[in-house]
Amino acid sequence: MTTPMQTQPALPYKSVAAALLFSVILGPVGLLYASFWGGLFMILISLFVVSNKFFFITLLIWLACCIWSVGTVDAYNRKIMNKYLVARLS
């Protein structure tokens, strides 16, 4: 007699690759995928920097958005996994 396989619900992970791709292509707007408040903050900073024609700083902001989005998604996924493991062990 076979037992039916138990299916686990899919956890709401975010994709690190998608976060990086969005941030590389869209910059601060792509950061919105990983962190709404972080994306909003960087959009406002970017508007100020671009309007004052600090173009080198714009590249640094773009790079910071890429790093921030990957780190935020990684932290989010770890938090989801920890909640799942705690619920599973309880």
C-alpha positions as a Markdown table, in Angstrom:
| # | Residue | x | y | z |
|---|---|---|---|---|
| 1 | Met | 0.0 | 0.0 | 0.0 |
| 2 | Thr | 1.4 | 3.4 | -1.0 |
| 3 | Thr | 1.0 | 6.5 | 1.0 |
| 4 | Pro | 0.1 | 9.7 | -0.8 |
| 5 | Met | 2.9 | 12.2 | -1.0 |
| 6 | Gln | 2.5 | 15.2 | 1.2 |
| 7 | Thr | 2.8 | 18.4 | -0.8 |
| 8 | Gln | 4.2 | 21.4 | 1.0 |
| 9 | Pro | 2.8 | 24.8 | 0.0 |
| 10 | Ala | 5.3 | 27.0 | -2.0 |
| 11 | Leu | 6.9 | 29.5 | 0.2 |
| 12 | Pro | 6.7 | 33.1 | -1.0 |
| 13 | Tyr | 10.4 | 33.5 | -1.8 |
| 14 | Lys | 11.7 | 36.4 | -3.9 |
| 15 | Ser | 14.3 | 35.7 | -6.6 |
| 16 | Val | 17.8 | 37.1 | -6.1 |
| 17 | Ala | 18.4 | 36.9 | -9.8 |
| 18 | Ala | 15.3 | 38.9 | -10.6 |
| 19 | Ala | 16.2 | 41.5 | -8.0 |
| 20 | Leu | 19.6 | 41.9 | -9.4 |
| 21 | Leu | 18.3 | 42.1 | -13.0 |
| 22 | Phe | 15.7 | 44.6 | -12.1 |
| 23 | Ser | 18.2 | 46.8 | -10.3 |
| 24 | Val | 20.8 | 46.6 | -13.1 |
| 25 | Ile | 18.3 | 47.6 | -15.7 |
| 26 | Leu | 16.0 | 49.9 | -13.8 |
| 27 | Gly | 18.2 | 51.1 | -10.9 |
| 28 | Pro | 16.2 | 52.6 | -8.1 |
| 29 | Val | 12.9 | 51.6 | -9.6 |
| 30 | Gly | 14.1 | 48.0 | -9.8 |
| 31 | Leu | 14.9 | 48.2 | -6.1 |
| 32 | Leu | 11.2 | 48.4 | -5.5 |
| 33 | Tyr | 10.9 | 44.7 | -6.1 |
| 34 | Ala | 13.2 | 44.0 | -3.1 |
| 35 | Ser | 12.3 | 46.8 | -0.8 |
| 36 | Phe | 9.5 | 49.3 | -1.2 |
| 37 | Trp | 10.8 | 51.9 | 1.2 |
| 38 | Gly | 14.4 | 51.4 | 0.0 |
| 39 | Gly | 13.3 | 51.9 | -3.6 |
| 40 | Leu | 11.3 | 55.0 | -2.8 |
| 41 | Phe | 14.2 | 56.5 | -0.8 |
| 42 | Met | 16.7 | 55.8 | -3.6 |
| 43 | Ile | 14.3 | 57.2 | -6.2 |
| 44 | Leu | 14.1 | 60.5 | -4.3 |
| 45 | Ile | 17.9 | 60.6 | -3.8 |
| 46 | Ser | 18.4 | 59.8 | -7.5 |
| 47 | Leu | 16.0 | 62.6 | -8.6 |
| 48 | Phe | 18.0 | 65.1 | -6.6 |
| 49 | Val | 21.4 | 63.8 | -7.8 |
| 50 | Val | 20.3 | 63.8 | -11.5 |
| 51 | Ser | 18.7 | 67.2 | -11.3 |
| 52 | Asn | 21.9 | 68.6 | -10.0 |
| 53 | Lys | 23.9 | 66.8 | -12.7 |
| 54 | Phe | 26.1 | 64.8 | -10.4 |
| 55 | Phe | 26.5 | 62.0 | -13.0 |
| 56 | Phe | 29.3 | 60.1 | -11.3 |
| 57 | Ile | 27.3 | 59.9 | -8.1 |
| 58 | Thr | 24.4 | 58.5 | -10.2 |
| 59 | Leu | 26.6 | 55.5 | -11.1 |
| 60 | Leu | 27.4 | 55.0 | -7.4 |
| 61 | Ile | 23.7 | 55.1 | -6.6 |
| 62 | Trp | 22.9 | 52.6 | -9.3 |
| 63 | Leu | 25.6 | 50.2 | -7.9 |
| 64 | Ala | 24.3 | 50.7 | -4.4 |
| 65 | Cys | 20.8 | 49.8 | -5.6 |
| 66 | Cys | 22.1 | 46.5 | -7.0 |
| 67 | Ile | 23.9 | 45.6 | -3.8 |
| 68 | Trp | 20.9 | 46.7 | -1.6 |
| 69 | Ser | 18.4 | 44.7 | -3.6 |
| 70 | Val | 20.4 | 41.5 | -3.5 |
| 71 | Gly | 21.0 | 41.9 | 0.2 |
| 72 | Thr | 17.4 | 42.7 | 1.0 |
| 73 | Val | 16.0 | 39.7 | -1.0 |
| 74 | Asp | 18.6 | 37.4 | 0.7 |
| 75 | Ala | 17.5 | 38.6 | 4.1 |
| 76 | Tyr | 13.9 | 38.3 | 3.2 |
| 77 | Asn | 14.3 | 34.7 | 2.1 |
| 78 | Arg | 16.3 | 33.8 | 5.2 |
| 79 | Lys | 13.5 | 35.2 | 7.4 |
| 80 | Ile | 10.9 | 33.2 | 5.5 |
| 81 | Met | 12.9 | 30.0 | 5.8 |
| 82 | Asn | 13.5 | 30.6 | 9.6 |
| 83 | Lys | 9.7 | 31.1 | 10.1 |
| 84 | Tyr | 9.1 | 27.9 | 8.2 |
| 85 | Leu | 11.6 | 25.9 | 10.2 |
| 86 | Val | 10.3 | 27.2 | 13.5 |
| 87 | Ala | 6.8 | 26.3 | 12.5 |
| 88 | Arg | 7.9 | 22.9 | 11.3 |
| 89 | Leu | 9.8 | 22.1 | 14.5 |
| 90 | Ser | 7.0 | 23.2 | 16.8 |
